[in-house]
Amino acid sequence: MEAKQEYEIVVGLEVHARLLTRSKLFCGDSSFFGDEPNTNISPITLAHPGTLPKMNKEAIGFAVKLGLACHSEIEKQNYFARKNYFYPDLPKGYQVSQHTTPICKGGYITIQTATGNKNVQLTRIHMEEDAGKSLHDVYNEETALDYNRAGVPLLEIVTEPDLRSGEEAYAYLTELRKLVRYLEICDGNMEEGSLRCDANISVRKMGDTKLGTRVEVKNLNSMRNVKIAIEYEAGRLIKLLENGETIQQQTRSFDAGNGTTFAIRDKEDAEDYRYFPEPDLTPFDLTDDLIAAIKASLPELQKERIKKYTSTFQLSEYDAAALTEEKDFSNYFEQLIQSNNANGSNAGIKPKSAANWMLGPVRTWLNDEKKNIDDFPVSPSNFYLLIKMVEENKLSFSAASSKIFPVLTANPETDPLQQAAKMNLLMDSNSDYILPIADAVLLQFEDKVKEYRKGKKGLLALFVGEVIKRSKGKADPKVVNEILSQKLNS
């Protein structure tokens, strides 16, 4: 449901990113996802009386890393607060979070829209612990509680109400997920709850500056669902306004089955949580040296890689963006380029050749196998040898991609050169081998030869293709072109 043109959609997102620390935020329990229920717990996770939390330094570093990448101001003097609410999967009866002193203030994330780049402003990034998980489908009449997730470190990334459509929200989440993966602080798997999104949505007449009454749609677990929920909810709010009804501030949930939202409770305000400083955790200060060290450790992000790929490697913007969409995919490409030195070759392979293979056969194989580049079995050094053979005209691209590439993916240690020789696929640059085939082709297509000599120069491709076909792909196209051109133009 699209918003009518006289109305403007206003959206702010709150995204919770589960950090890739080995232990929880305030204790040494494992934060690993997917273990058997209630195996990663301890008296601290379960909030037994007398237990005390201890801060996870790695989580602080991850928070600063994201803030720096988002151009945020890093808060040097920090403390935690108690956010009080009761729910069965919250063992303490309160959540330890940051309230008045978020570790990162402001900043922005740049997205691409139909009208160009847009900086989505951030309000804050703060740390907090996760709650456990209530499972309602294990037993018929009881709710099961899994406390493995309780205490796992989260970063909550809150935007200003800067987004104006479901499409923009989708683009923002895409960029945020890419960023946390590049920084290696979160795996970004929304299906596993590593990124969870709440959307604050309101509508107003075009030209109005005052924000309308907002509703919050909770726990959206895919970027597609975020987009659909925003579009549906905006349409519902507009319909209420046009019918003269009052919009109630409330919290809603999303039904992925039919693409609609439904009310679950009136929206709480900050005062409902009765925040106060956490008495069991001392405030902590961040030094300039620590912040500088984290800044120096920031990896090369996508925009920087795109710039390098277009300038140093002379690739198109399209190829550069496609190669760098995923960090691990980009890393494999760079290892492939660097294999020039590893294999003792001065000339190496052209970056464009490597890009064509990565975005062609490799991407196709990954899609067909439903796998990531981490699962690609062929080492960059061995894959380099195959590409090099094509560049040196020892093997046609067709034979390499359709014959040798499947062998390599099935048996990654296979030597490409030996396999090509075994399958009789190596191209022959010997003119003595090619001359009789070329003569036979020109004799068979005598009429076409006459047409060529009368000006239809495009027929050369026909002759070349026929020679290569009769040689079963073994004739070197470059030599074939030279021989045929000499014969046809003599």
N, C-alpha and C positions, 0 to 999 in steps of 0.2 A: 504494500500500500504506500504510494508516494504522497508526500506532503503537497497540498495545493500551493500554487505559486505565490499567493498573498501571505502565506505563513512561512516562518523560518524555524527550522529545527535547531535546537541548542543542546549539545551533548558534552558531558564531561565523563571521563572514564577513570575508574579506580581498578588498577591491575595488581594482583598479588603474584609475585614471582618467587617460587620456591628455590632457595639457594642450594648450590651443589657442594655444601660443606659435608664432611664425613660424619659429623656429630651434630646434635641439636643445639639450639641457641644458648641454652643455659645449663646443659649437662652433657655427659659423654655418651649418651645413648646414640646408637646409629640412626642416621636420618635416611638410610637407604629405602627407596620405594620398591614395593612389591613383595616384601617378606610376609610370612604368615602373620595373621592378626595377633596383636599384643605380644610380640616377641622382642620389639625394640623399646622396652619400657624399663623403668626402675622406680624406686621410691620418689625420686625427684620428678620424673615425668608424671607420676600418679599423685603428686602433691601431698605425700604423707607428712604429717605434722613434724616439724623440726628440721625439715630438709631446706637447704639453701641453694639458690641458683649461682652459677658462675659463668661469666661472660665468654662467648666464643669470639676470639680475636679475628679469626678468618672471616666471619660474617661481617664484621666492621669493615675489613678491607674490601670485601665485595661491594658493600654499599657505597664506599667512597669511589671505587672504580666506576660504578654505574653513574654516580653523580658527576664525576669529571667528564665522562663520555657524553653526558647530556648537558654540559656547560652550566652545571648548577653551582651554587655557592655552598661550600662545605662548612657545616657548623662544627666549630672546634670544641665547644663545651656542650656535652650531651648528658642526658639522663633518661631513664625509662620511667613509665607511669603505669599504674594499674587501670585497666579498662574493665569496669565491673558489669558483668551480665551473667545470667545463669543459663546454661544449656548442658544437657547430659554428657556431651562429648568434650566439655571444657573442665578438666579435672579440678583446677583450683577454684573455679567459680569466678575467675577473672582472667583477663588476658594481659600479659606484659607487652606493652607497646610504647611508642613514642608519641607524645601529644604536642606540647608547646615547643619542643626543640627537635624537629625532624633533622636527621643527619645531613640531608641535602635540601636546599631551598631553591626554588625557581628552576631555571633551565628550560630546554626545549628539545623536541625531536622533530626533525624535518621529514615531511611526507611529500609525495608527488600527487597532485590533484589534476583535474582536467584543465585547470587554468594556470598550472605551474606549481612551483615548490611553495610549501606553506610550513611555517614553524608552529608546531603545536606547543603552546606554553605549558610548563609543568608548575603545579603549586608546590609540591613537595615529594620527597622520597624518604620514607622512614622504615625503620626496622620493627618487627614484631614477631611473636611466636604464633605458630599455627595451632588450631584446635584439633581434636581427634576427628573421627568420622563415624557418623551414625548410618547403620545399614538396615534398611527397612524390608529387604527382600530375602533375608536369611531364614527367618522364622515366620510363621503364619501370624502370630499375635504379639510377638515381642520385637523390640528394636535391639539389634546387636551393636555393640560399641567397640571400635578398634582404636586404641590409643597410640598406635605406632606413629601417626602423624603429629600427635600432640607435642608441641615444643620445637617442631622443625622450623628453622629460620626462614622468614619471609621478608621481602621488600615490597612495600606498598607504594606504587607509583601513581600519583594523583595528578590529573591534568586540570587546567582551567577549562571553563565551558567554551572551548575553542572549536569543537567539531560541529559540522553543519549537516552531516548526512551519515547514513549507514556506510556508504562507500568510504568516506573519510575515516570513520572509525576502523574499518577493515584495513585501510592503508596504514593507519597509526599502529595497530596491533602487529601488522606484518613487519614494520620497521623496528618496533620494540623487541619482538621475538628474535629478529635477526641480530639486533644489538646485543642482547643478553647471551646469545649463542656465540657471537664473535668474542665477547669478553670472557666466555667460559665460566659464567657465574650461575647459569640456569639453563636447563636443556630445552625449555620452551614448549614441552609437550602438553598442549592443552587437554588432550584426551586423558592424560594421567594426572591432571590437576596441577601441573607445574606452573602454568599460567592460568589464573582464574580472574574473570573480569566482571565487574559490576558497572552498569551504565546508568548515569543520571541524565534524564531526558526531560526537556520542557519544550514548549512551542510559544511563539509570539508572532504578532503581525510584523510583516516586513517594515523595517525602519524604526521599530521600537527598540529602545535601549534597555528597558527594564526586563529582567528575567521573569519568565512565567513560573507558575508553581510546578515543581519538578516531582517526578516519580523515579524510584530507583529499581532497576531490574537486576536481580542478584544472580550470581553464580552461573554466568554464561560460559560454556565450556568449549566453544569453537568460534573461530573468527566469523564463520558463516552465520552462526546463531546470533552473534552480536549484531551483525548487519541486519538480519531479518527482524530481530527483536526491536531494534531502534526504529525501523521503518513501520512496523506494525504499531508500536506504541505511539509514535508521532501521529499516525493516522487516527488512532483512538482519541488522543487528546484534542486534536483539531475538531473531530466530530462532536466532542463534548462542548467545546467552545461555541460551535455553530448552532448547537441545540440550546444554548443559553444555560448550560449546566456548569456547576463549580467543579474544578479539578481538585481532588483531594491529594495532599502529599502522603505518599504511601510507598511501601516496599512491595514489589511484585516479583513473580517468578515467571520463567519462560517454559512453555510447553513445546518442545522440539517436534512433537508428533504432528501438531496442526499449525505451528508457527504463530501462536498467540501468547499473550501474557495474562496472568491472573493475580489478584491481590492476595497477599499472605499476612500483612499486618500494617498498622500505621507506622510511618517512618519515625525512627528514633532520632533525636538531636543529640549533640555532644554532651549536654548536661545530663541526659538520661544515663550516661555511662559512669558518672561520678568519678572522673579522672582524679588521681592524686599521685604524687611521686612514689615510685616503688621503693619501699623502705629496705628491702633485702639486697638491693644492688646500688653500689656507690656510683655517683656521676663519673663520667670518663671524659678525658680531654684528648684531642687529636693534635699532635705537633705539626709544625710546618714541614719538618723533615720527613715525617711519615707520609703526609699528603704528597710531597714532592716525589718520594720514592714510588708511591703507587702510580702517580702520573707518568713517571718514567717507564713503568712496566706495562702501560697500556699497549695492547697489540695494534697492528695496522688494521684499521676498520675498512668497511667496504668502499667508502668514497675514496679513501687513499689508494686502495688497490685499483679501483677503476682508473684513477689518474695515472697510476704507474703502467697499467696495461695499455692505455691508449697512447702514452708518450714513449715509454721504454720499449714495449712490445709491438707498438704500431697497430694495435687491434682497434676495431670499430667500437663505438660506445655500446652498441647492442651486444657484441661478443663479450666485452669487458663486464657489463652488468650481469649477463647470464652466467659467466664463469664465477663471479664473486657473490652470487645470490646466497650460496651456502659456504661457510668458511672452510669446511673439510674438502669440499669439491674444489675450491680455489687452491687449497694447500696441495692437493694431488696434482693439479695443473702445474703449480710452481715446481714441485718435485720432478715432474716430467721435463720441464725446461732445464732444470738444474742437472738432469741426467746427462746433459752434454759433456760436462766435466767428468762425471763419474765413469763414463764410458770412454774417456780419453779421446774425444772427438773435438777438434778445433772448430769445425763448421757447425756441428750440432744440427738440431732440427729447427725449422722456422716456428715461431710462436703461433702463427696462423694455422699451420698444419696441426700442431698440438691442440689448438682451440677447436678446429673442425672435428677432430677425433673425439674430443671430450664432449662437445655439444651434439655430435652425431651418434656414432656407434656406442660410446660409453653411456650417454644419457638414455639411449633406447634400451640398452641392456638393463640398466637400473630400473627403468619404468616397467619393463616386462617382468623382471624378477621381483618387483616391489621391494627393492633394497636401497640402502644408502651407499654413498661412495666408500664408507668404512668397510662395507662388505664386498667391494670390488676385489676380486682375487688376484689380479695381475699386478705385479710390482711396477712402479714407475720406470725402473731401469730396464725391465724386460719389455715393457710396452714401448719404450723409447726405441728399442732395436727394430720393432715392427714398423714404426713410423719412419725411421731412418731408411729402411729398405725401400719404402715407397718413394721417398724423396730422391733416392739415388737411382730410381728407375730399375731397381732389381725386381720389383714386384708391383703389379698394378693395384690401385686402390680397391678396385672391385674384388680382386682375388684376396687381398689382405683383409678386407672387411667381412667378406662373405665366407671365406674358407679358413684363413689362419686365425682371425679373431675368435671365432667360436671354439677352436681348439685351445687357445690360450685361456679363455675363461673356464673351460672344463679342466684343463691341466696347466696351471699357471707357471710351472717350472719349464715348460717346453721352450726350446730354442727356436725362435721364429725362422731363422735362416735355414736351419736343418729341416724344419717342418715344411717350408716352402720347397726345398729341394726334394724332399721325400714325396711331396704331392705333385712334383713336376710343374711348379707354378712360376719358377724363376724366369724373368724376362730375358730375351736374347737380343743383344745389341749388335750381333754379328750381321753385317750387310749381306754376306754370302748366304746366310740362312733366310733373310727377308726378301732378297731380290727375286727368287723364283715365285714366291707367293705373290709379290706385287705384280709381276708380269702376268700371272694367271688371272688376277683380279681385273687388270686393265684390259686383258683380252676378252674376258667374259662381258665386261661392261663397255664394249667398244662404242656403242651409241652415246653413252654417258660421257665418255672421253671426248667425243666430238663436241658435245654440248659444253663441256668444261672449257675446251679450247676456243669456243665462240663467246665465252664471257661468263658462264655460270660457275664461278669459282667456288661457290658453296658446296659443289659436288665433291670437293676434296675430302670432306668429312665422311662421305659415303665410302670412298675408296679406302680411307684409313681404317674405318670401322670394320670393313670387310676383311682387310689384311689381318687385323688383330683377332677377328673372329676365327679365321682359318688357322691362325697360329695358336688357337686356344688360349689367347691372352698372354702368350709368352713374348710376342714381338714388342720391342720398345717403341712406344708411340712417337717419341721424338725422332728416332731413326727412320721409322715408317714415313713420317711426314717429309723428311728430307729426301728420301729415295723417290717417293711419289711426285713431289714437287719438281725434282730434277727430270724425271721421265716425262711428266705432263707438259713441262714448259720448254722441252728441248726440241 
